[in-house]
Amino acid sequence: MTLFVTAAMYSFLVALSTPNKKGKIIAYMGIGFFAHLVF
């Protein structure tokens, strides 16, 4: 479970740091999928 949290946080940081819109979309989709698994 901790690994998933770390991956989600890493994806979020990548989404914030990258100027690429496609990268942000992929990262936000990953976060949404993670949130769906948790909740």
C-alpha positions as CSV (number, residue, x, y, z in Angstrom):
1,M,0.0,0.0,0.0
2,T,2.9,2.4,0.8
3,L,4.3,1.7,-2.7
4,F,1.1,2.9,-4.3
5,V,1.0,6.0,-2.2
6,T,4.6,6.8,-3.1
7,A,3.9,6.2,-6.8
8,A,0.8,8.5,-6.6
9,M,2.8,11.2,-4.9
10,Y,5.6,10.8,-7.5
11,S,3.1,11.0,-10.4
12,F,1.6,14.2,-8.8
13,L,5.1,15.8,-8.5
14,V,5.9,14.9,-12.1
15,A,2.5,16.4,-13.2
16,L,3.4,19.6,-11.4
17,S,6.9,19.8,-12.8
18,T,6.3,18.9,-16.4
19,P,5.1,21.6,-18.9
20,N,3.9,18.8,-21.2
21,K,0.1,18.7,-21.2
22,K,0.0,15.0,-22.2
23,G,2.3,14.2,-19.3
24,K,-0.1,16.0,-16.9
25,I,-3.1,14.2,-18.3
26,I,-1.4,10.8,-17.9
27,A,-0.3,11.7,-14.3
28,Y,-3.8,12.9,-13.3
29,M,-5.4,9.7,-14.8
30,G,-3.0,7.7,-12.6
31,I,-4.0,9.7,-9.5
32,G,-7.7,9.3,-10.3
33,F,-7.2,5.5,-10.8
34,F,-5.3,5.4,-7.4
35,A,-8.1,7.3,-5.7
36,H,-10.7,5.0,-7.2
37,L,-8.8,2.0,-5.7
38,V,-8.6,3.6,-2.3
39,F,-12.1,5.0,-2.1
